[in-house]
Amino acid sequence: MFKNSLWSFKSIIRRNRKLQPTKLIVKSQIKQFYSTTTKNDSIQATPSSLQPPNKVIIVGAGLSGLSAADHLIKNGVKEILVLEAANRYGGRIHTVKLDGAVCELGAKWINANDNPGSLFSLAQQGGLIDRRSFDSSRENFFIINRETMDEEIVQLASVLFRDMIKGAEKYLHQEVPIDERTADMYFKKLMKKTLAKMPPSEVETTKSVFNTLMRNLSCQLGSDLGYIHVKHLANIAKYLNNPVCISAGLDSVFKQLVKNIPVDRLLLGKPISKIKWADLAPNEKPWVTCLDGGKYHADHVICTIPLGALNVFSQYFFTPNLPEVKTEAIKKLGRGSPGKIYLLYKEPVTSWFIGSVMLGAHQEGIHSRDNWTSGISEVATLADSRKVLEVKIGGSHNETAERITEEIMDREITDTLRKVMKNNKIPHPKEIVRSFWSTDARTLCGLPYISVETTETCVKDLAAPLGPNETHGSPTLLFAGDATKFEGFGTVEAARSSGIREAQRVLDMMK
């Protein structure tokens, strides 16, 4: 019921915005939704009167918010308060265990980066990097038009595709030609040149493999490559080509971040209703109110609300309203919808499935273009369990998948697997676990990306602090998150480094 209510809430907001809603109507619906969320998640409110004074309030306990909190505490600022809407910390990093397998509903990979403060360094400090972290190899076979591809051509095409991704890095420091502006245009231009040099007998097969790899990347980013700027590809190339996984689960990095945060300084189940950051009365400090009635004051507020939620709720959350330059930046930045579905079976799947299957575009006889299953790009086994399959899906098809019931998903995904594997005896899963990033009102976006409408200025505008503090003459409202840093935009590394950046900004203002 909770998951279905998420989509209902989003639909109500969209419908009311179309009908020129009043703030009162929307506020009432926000309260109704979040009160239901709080009740269902059994979250107990903490009276604000019991809270000691705060120097910094951090809105959001994802990687960015907790990195900011950790950095402040390590540098002597202990008067902090972290407010998180959900009943868990971690944000869009969410690891669950099924039959001993590590299932990442959100982010899955980090980048090997030895820079101090990087997520990789944090994982190393926690002893989380091992041999398996670098072993991303797996047995791949591709299904295009229901036929298994020649392995040699697949491997060659895969190497060429990775080279194309790496080649995009040149656009980090130079102008992008008009005919390569989008990721789709960039790949198709290089594909045309590459295919022209290949033996005629291999052209169609190689082209099919390229298209499948492009589709898989589109799924990972949660959007059609025609909407994604090639500079985004340049920004994340090193993450795509050199992934590092945390075999214990990516959320294990949070143990390093929360160990120094007192329990009463990290409050869960505290969805905010308002952030007052300017137009303050004499001697009044900025404050944050929550939907349970709690009100908290501080010298500075660091906002790490995800881009999708900011896009929908920014006009209601902030008093005064955010400046137009910031709201325009929020609108222009891309919001992707990648999703994952994990299927747990009673018996090992290895009798009918091994390795990884990447599905091509629409395949005759497997699914229709309109069915959500046509958005599935990959199905794979997991290293730690022989009973779990990971299914990746992206874009509007994922939004549809998030709205359907588990019974419908069970039936339709089993039917698809039977057709793909040509095996009518494939059983139904005994349990389904899936992500809801695009329809969860606390996120409303799985992954931000640099769209064709976006410039680096948009990212800087979103990240820019606001509101001079009358006492210190310094900003009162600061912004962090994976959409507030151009380098590595949309990655976990951008989330972490931006949290540290804003925490350091506060420290510098306190000197």
C-alpha positions in Angstrom: 0.0 0.0 0.0 2.8 2.4 0.9 4.6 1.9 -2.5 1.4 2.4 -4.5 0.5 5.5 -2.5 3.8 7.1 -3.7 2.6 7.1 -7.3 -0.9 8.3 -6.2 0.7 11.2 -4.4 2.8 12.2 -7.5 -0.3 12.0 -9.7 -2.2 14.2 -7.3 0.6 16.8 -7.4 0.8 16.8 -11.2 -3.0 17.0 -11.5 -3.3 19.9 -9.0 -0.4 21.8 -10.6 -2.2 21.6 -13.9 -5.3 23.0 -12.3 -3.4 25.9 -10.7 -3.3 24.7 -7.1 -3.1 26.8 -4.0 -0.3 26.3 -1.6 -2.9 25.3 1.0 -4.2 22.4 -1.1 -0.7 21.1 -1.9 0.5 21.5 1.7 -2.5 19.5 2.9 -1.7 16.7 0.5 2.0 16.7 1.4 1.0 16.4 5.1 -1.5 13.6 4.3 1.0 11.7 2.3 3.9 12.0 4.7 1.7 11.3 7.8 0.8 8.0 6.0 4.4 7.3 5.3 5.4 8.0 8.9 2.6 5.9 10.3 3.3 2.9 8.0 7.1 3.1 8.7 6.5 3.2 12.5 8.6 6.3 12.9 8.4 8.2 16.1 8.9 12.0 16.1 11.5 13.6 18.3 10.2 16.8 20.1 12.2 19.8 18.9 12.1 21.2 22.4 14.4 18.4 23.6 17.1 19.3 21.0 20.1 21.3 22.1 21.2 24.4 20.0 22.4 23.7 16.5 25.0 25.5 14.4 24.2 23.5 11.3 21.1 21.6 10.1 21.6 19.1 7.3 18.4 18.2 5.4 18.9 14.6 4.1 20.9 11.7 5.4 22.1 10.3 2.1 25.8 10.1 1.2 26.0 13.9 0.7 24.4 14.8 4.0 26.2 12.3 6.1 29.6 13.2 4.5 28.9 16.8 5.4 28.0 15.8 9.0 31.1 13.6 9.3 33.3 16.4 8.0 31.9 19.0 10.4 32.2 16.7 13.4 35.8 15.7 12.6 36.6 19.4 12.5 35.1 20.2 15.9 31.6 21.3 15.0 29.4 18.9 17.0 26.3 21.1 17.2 24.7 19.6 14.1 21.4 18.1 13.3 20.6 15.8 10.4 16.9 15.5 9.4 16.0 12.5 7.2 12.5 12.0 5.7 12.8 8.2 5.4 13.0 5.6 8.2 16.6 4.8 7.2 19.7 6.7 6.3 21.6 6.2 3.0 19.4 8.0 0.5 19.7 6.5 -3.0 22.3 4.0 -1.8 20.2 1.1 -0.6 21.6 -2.4 -0.1 19.3 -5.4 0.7 20.3 -9.0 1.1 18.5 -11.9 -0.6 19.6 -15.4 0.0 23.0 -14.0 1.0 23.3 -12.0 -2.2 24.1 -8.3 -2.1 21.4 -6.5 -4.0 21.9 -2.8 -4.8 18.6 -1.0 -5.3 20.4 2.2 -6.0 24.0 3.0 -6.8 26.2 0.0 -7.3 29.7 1.2 -8.3 32.3 3.6 -7.2 35.5 4.8 -8.9 39.0 3.9 -7.9 40.2 7.2 -6.6 43.0 7.5 -4.0 42.4 11.2 -3.4 41.9 11.9 0.4 38.2 12.2 1.1 37.1 10.1 -1.9 34.5 7.4 -1.4 37.1 4.8 -2.5 39.5 6.0 0.2 36.7 5.9 2.8 35.9 2.3 1.7 39.6 1.4 2.0 39.7 2.9 5.6 36.8 0.6 6.5 38.5 -2.5 5.0 35.8 -2.8 2.4 38.0 -3.1 -0.7 39.0 -6.6 -1.6 39.9 -8.7 -4.6 36.3 -9.1 -5.7 35.8 -5.3 -5.7 37.8 -5.1 -9.0 36.4 -8.3 -10.6 33.6 -7.0 -12.7 34.0 -9.7 -15.3 31.1 -11.9 -16.1 30.0 -14.4 -18.7 28.0 -12.3 -21.2 25.9 -13.5 -24.1 23.6 -11.2 -26.1 20.2 -11.8 -27.5 19.3 -9.8 -30.5 16.2 -10.8 -32.4 16.1 -13.9 -30.2 19.5 -15.2 -31.5 22.7 -15.7 -29.5 25.5 -13.5 -30.8 28.9 -14.6 -32.0 31.1 -14.3 -28.9 34.2 -13.0 -30.8 32.2 -10.2 -32.4 30.5 -9.4 -29.1 33.9 -9.0 -27.3 35.3 -6.9 -30.1 32.3 -4.6 -30.1 32.4 -4.3 -26.3 36.0 -3.1 -26.4 35.3 -0.6 -29.2 32.3 0.7 -27.3 34.4 1.2 -24.1 36.9 3.1 -26.3 34.1 5.3 -27.5 33.1 6.1 -24.0 36.6 6.9 -23.0 37.0 9.0 -26.1 34.2 11.3 -24.9 36.5 12.6 -22.1 38.1 15.0 -24.6 35.0 17.1 -24.4 35.7 17.9 -20.8 38.1 20.5 -22.0 37.0 21.4 -25.6 34.0 22.5 -27.5 31.5 19.8 -28.7 30.8 19.7 -32.4 27.1 20.3 -33.1 26.7 16.8 -34.7 28.0 15.2 -31.5 26.1 17.2 -29.0 24.0 14.3 -27.5 25.3 11.0 -26.4 23.2 9.4 -29.1 24.6 11.5 -31.9 28.1 10.9 -30.6 27.8 7.1 -30.6 26.1 7.0 -33.9 28.7 9.1 -35.6 31.5 6.9 -34.3 29.6 3.8 -35.1 29.2 4.9 -38.7 33.0 5.4 -39.0 33.8 2.1 -37.3 31.3 0.0 -39.3 32.7 1.5 -42.6 36.1 -0.1 -41.8 34.7 -3.6 -41.0 34.2 -6.6 -43.3 30.7 -6.5 -44.8 29.8 -9.8 -43.3 30.3 -8.5 -39.8 28.6 -5.1 -40.2 25.0 -6.1 -39.3 26.0 -8.2 -36.3 28.4 -5.5 -34.9 25.8 -2.8 -35.4 23.2 -4.9 -33.5 25.7 -5.3 -30.6 26.5 -1.6 -30.6 22.8 -0.8 -30.4 22.3 -3.2 -27.6 25.2 -1.6 -25.6 23.8 1.8 -26.2 20.4 0.7 -25.0 22.0 -0.8 -21.9 23.8 2.5 -21.2 20.5 4.4 -21.7 18.9 2.1 -19.1 21.8 2.7 -16.6 21.3 6.5 -17.0 17.5 6.2 -16.9 16.9 8.2 -20.1 17.1 8.2 -23.8 20.6 9.0 -25.0 19.1 11.7 -27.2 18.4 13.8 -24.2 21.8 13.3 -22.6 24.6 15.8 -23.4 27.8 14.2 -24.5 29.6 16.2 -21.7 27.7 14.0 -19.2 29.2 10.9 -20.9 32.6 12.6 -20.7 32.0 13.3 -17.0 31.2 9.7 -16.0 33.4 7.8 -18.5 35.9 6.7 -15.8 33.0 5.4 -13.7 31.6 3.4 -16.6 34.9 1.9 -17.7 36.5 1.3 -14.3 33.8 0.3 -11.8 34.7 -0.8 -8.3 32.1 -2.7 -6.3 31.9 -3.1 -2.5 31.3 -6.8 -2.0 29.8 -6.3 1.4 27.3 -3.8 -0.1 27.7 -0.2 -0.9 25.8 0.9 2.1 28.5 -0.5 4.3 30.4 2.8 3.8 27.9 4.5 6.0 29.3 2.8 9.1 32.3 5.0 8.7 30.2 8.1 8.4 27.6 7.6 11.2 29.9 6.2 13.9 30.8 9.7 15.1 27.3 11.2 14.9 25.4 11.0 18.2 22.1 9.2 17.9 20.1 12.3 18.9 21.8 14.2 16.1 20.6 11.9 13.3 16.8 11.9 13.2 14.9 9.6 10.9 11.3 9.9 9.8 11.5 13.7 9.8 10.1 15.0 6.4 10.5 18.7 6.3 7.7 21.2 5.5 9.6 24.5 5.4 13.1 26.0 5.4 13.2 29.7 6.4 16.5 31.0 5.1 16.0 34.8 4.7 13.8 37.7 5.7 14.5 36.8 9.3 13.5 39.0 12.2 16.2 40.6 14.3 18.1 37.9 16.3 16.1 35.2 14.5 18.1 32.3 13.2 17.2 30.3 10.0 14.9 27.4 10.8 13.5 24.2 9.5 10.1 22.8 10.3 9.0 19.2 9.9 5.6 17.8 9.1 5.3 16.4 12.7 5.4 20.0 14.0 9.1 20.0 15.0 10.9 23.3 14.5 14.7 23.6 14.6 17.0 26.6 14.4 20.6 26.9 13.3 23.1 29.3 11.8 23.3 27.4 8.6 21.2 24.9 6.7 22.8 22.4 4.2 20.1 21.2 1.8 20.8 17.8 0.1 17.2 17.2 -1.2 17.4 15.1 -4.4 17.0 16.9 -7.7 13.7 15.2 -8.5 12.1 16.3 -5.2 13.5 19.8 -5.6 11.9 20.1 -9.0 8.5 19.3 -7.6 8.6 20.8 -4.1 11.0 23.7 -4.1 8.2 26.2 -4.5 6.7 24.9 -1.3 9.7 24.1 0.9 11.6 27.4 0.9 10.7 30.8 2.5 11.3 33.1 0.8 11.1 31.3 -2.6 14.4 30.3 -4.2 15.6 32.9 -6.8 14.5 32.3 -10.4 18.1 31.5 -11.5 18.2 28.5 -9.2 14.7 27.2 -10.0 15.5 27.5 -13.7 18.7 25.5 -13.1 16.7 22.8 -11.3 14.2 22.5 -14.2 16.9 22.3 -16.9 19.0 19.6 -15.3 18.1 16.1 -16.5 16.3 13.6 -14.2 16.8 9.9 -15.1 14.7 6.9 -14.1 16.9 3.8 -13.8 15.4 0.9 -11.9 16.3 -2.5 -10.6 14.2 -5.6 -9.9 15.6 -8.6 -7.9 13.9 -12.0 -8.3 14.4 -14.6 -5.6 13.6 -18.2 -6.5 13.0 -21.3 -4.4 15.6 -23.3 -6.4 18.9 -22.4 -8.1 18.4 -20.6 -11.4 21.6 -22.1 -12.8 19.7 -25.0 -14.5 18.1 -22.5 -16.9 20.1 -19.3 -16.6 23.9 -18.5 -16.3 25.7 -15.2 -16.6 24.1 -12.1 -18.1 21.7 -11.5 -20.9 21.5 -8.1 -22.5 18.3 -7.6 -24.5 18.2 -5.6 -27.6 15.4 -3.2 -28.7 11.9 -4.5 -29.4 12.0 -8.2 -30.1 9.2 -9.8 -32.1 7.3 -12.3 -30.1 8.8 -11.4 -26.7 7.1 -8.3 -25.7 5.2 -5.4 -27.3 6.6 -1.9 -27.5 4.0 -0.6 -25.0 4.7 -3.2 -22.3 7.0 -2.2 -19.5 9.1 -5.3 -20.0 10.3 -3.8 -23.3 12.4 -1.5 -21.2 14.4 -4.3 -19.7 17.9 -4.1 -20.8 19.7 -6.8 -18.9 19.1 -9.8 -16.7 22.0 -11.2 -14.7 22.9 -13.7 -12.0 24.7 -12.5 -8.8 28.0 -13.8 -7.5 26.8 -14.6 -4.0 23.6 -16.5 -4.8 22.4 -19.1 -7.3 18.8 -18.2 -6.6 18.7 -14.5 -7.4 18.4 -12.6 -10.7 19.0 -8.9 -11.2 16.9 -7.2 -13.7 17.8 -3.7 -15.0 15.2 -1.4 -16.5 15.2 2.3 -17.4 13.3 5.4 -18.5 9.5 5.7 -18.8 9.2 1.9 -18.8 10.7 1.9 -15.3 8.2 4.5 -14.1 5.5 2.1 -15.4 7.1 -0.8 -13.7 7.1 1.0 -10.3 3.4 1.6 -10.6 2.2 -1.9 -11.3 1.3 -4.5 -8.6 3.7 -7.2 -7.6 1.3 -9.8 -9.0 1.3 -8.2 -12.5 5.1 -7.9 -12.4 5.5 -11.5 -11.4 3.3 -12.7 -14.3 4.7 -10.5 -17.0 8.4 -10.8 -16.1 8.1 -14.6 -15.9 6.4 -14.6 -19.3 9.2 -12.5 -20.7 12.0 -14.7 -19.3 10.3 -17.8 -20.7 10.2 -16.3 -24.2 13.8 -14.9 -24.0 15.2 -18.2 -22.7 12.8 -20.3 -24.8 11.9 -22.3 -21.7 8.3 -22.5 -20.6 9.2 -24.3 -17.4 10.9 -21.3 -15.8 9.2 -20.9 -12.4 7.7 -17.8 -10.8 9.9 -16.1 -8.2 9.0 -16.5 -4.6 9.9 -12.9 -3.8 10.4 -9.7 -5.7 12.3 -6.7 -4.4 12.4 -3.5 -6.5 13.4 0.1 -6.5 10.9 3.0 -6.4 13.2 6.0 -6.9 11.1 7.7 -9.6 7.7 7.5 -7.8 8.9 7.9 -4.2 8.0 11.4 -3.2 11.2 11.7 -1.3 13.3 11.3 -4.4 11.2 11.5 -7.6 14.3 10.8 -9.6 16.8 7.9 -9.7 19.7 9.7 -11.2 20.4 13.2 -12.5 22.2 13.8 -15.7 23.5 16.7 -17.8 20.8 17.3 -20.4 21.1 19.0 -23.8 19.6 22.1 -22.1 22.2 22.1 -19.3 25.4 24.0 -19.1 28.0 24.0 -16.4 26.5 27.3 -15.3 23.3 25.5 -14.4 25.1 23.2 -12.0 26.9 26.2 -10.4 23.6 28.1 -10.0 22.1 25.1 -8.2 25.1 24.8 -5.9 25.4 28.5 -5.1 24.7 29.3 -1.4 22.0 31.8 -0.5 21.0 34.2 2.2 23.4 36.5 4.1 23.3 35.9 7.8 22.8 39.2 9.6 25.1 38.3 12.4 28.0 36.9 10.4 27.3 38.3 6.9 27.6 34.7 5.5 25.2 32.4 3.6 22.5 30.7 5.6 21.3 28.1 3.0 23.8 25.9 1.2 23.2 23.1 -1.4 25.0 19.8 -1.8 24.2 16.5 -3.6 25.1 14.6 -6.8 23.5 17.3 -9.0 25.5 20.2 -7.5 28.9 19.3 -8.8 29.8 19.3 -12.5 32.7 16.9 -12.3 31.3 13.4 -11.9 27.8 14.8 -12.1 25.2 12.4 -10.9 27.7 10.0 -9.3 28.2 8.9 -5.7 31.6 10.7 -5.8 29.9 14.0 -6.6 27.4 13.4 -3.8 30.2 12.8 -1.3 32.6 15.6 -2.4 29.8 18.1 -2.6 28.8 17.3 1.0 32.4 17.8 2.2 32.6 21.0 0.1 29.6 22.6 1.8 30.7 21.5 5.2 34.1 23.1 4.6 32.3 26.3 3.4 30.6 26.4 6.8 33.9 25.8 8.6 35.6 28.6 6.7 32.7 31.0 7.6 33.2 30.1 11.3 36.8 31.1 11.3 
